Amino acid sequence: MRRCIVILVALLIAVAAYAGGGVPGVRTEWGVVAGVHHPLAKFNMGSSTAELKANTGFAAGVHMGLRIVGILGIQPEIIYSYNKIALTDEPQKFKADIKCNTLQVPVLVSLKFGLVRLNVGPVFTLMDNPTYLDRKGEKVMFGRLYPTVSYSAGVSVCLLRRLLIDARVGGGFKAVENCLSYDIAAEGEYIKTTMFNAQLKVGILF
């Protein structure tokens, strides 16, 4: 699946490069974006006594756009995001930060109305490996936060033809299973996570 996603993005880039060579009514845009990434997670803790709180992080990446007749756009992106989830289990006297590194590829359909763009489409997750340290300082995998395919929707504004301000929400269509284990010798506890997020990014188009 991930190989297919990489091939899809490569094809979109190739099409964009070709279209930029002079196809009537079609133009390309490229840019970089960066901003705030705020997780909105729902944790089903089951029998676990732990408490989880997702903290705000950051997002940055590469924006690509294929504008067709100035109204319709196909907008693939590569976005890296980072944030922490605070893990506290008072009965077990355990605290840790779950560090979340995520690499995603949104492939959005964009409709342009003047300066405003409405964007919606699927998001493919290439990397999603949150980890934390157990009692002995060993790295533990918490498990994926996003399914392979999720979604994103939002609105953006392009000012002065170069400045892009983008706000969007996204998340998974279903819950994923995660595991909490504080000692490598002990059996872990399983929970379910439904992950959403909100991002506000500013970009420069070339």
NORCOR-V668201 format. One line per field, one symbol per residue. phi: phi as a letter, one per 20 degrees, with the letter a starting at -180 (. if undefined). Layout:
# NORCOR-V668201
phi=???
This chain:
# NORCOR-V668201
phi=.fffffffffffffffffffepfgmccdbcaccbrecdfceddefmefefcccedfcccbrddcbdedlmdecdcebccdcbbddfdccfgelccadeeddccccfcdecddcmeecdcbrfcdeecbcfcbdegemefcefogedfgdcbbbrcccddlmceddccbcareebfdeccdbebgedfedecccddcbccccccded
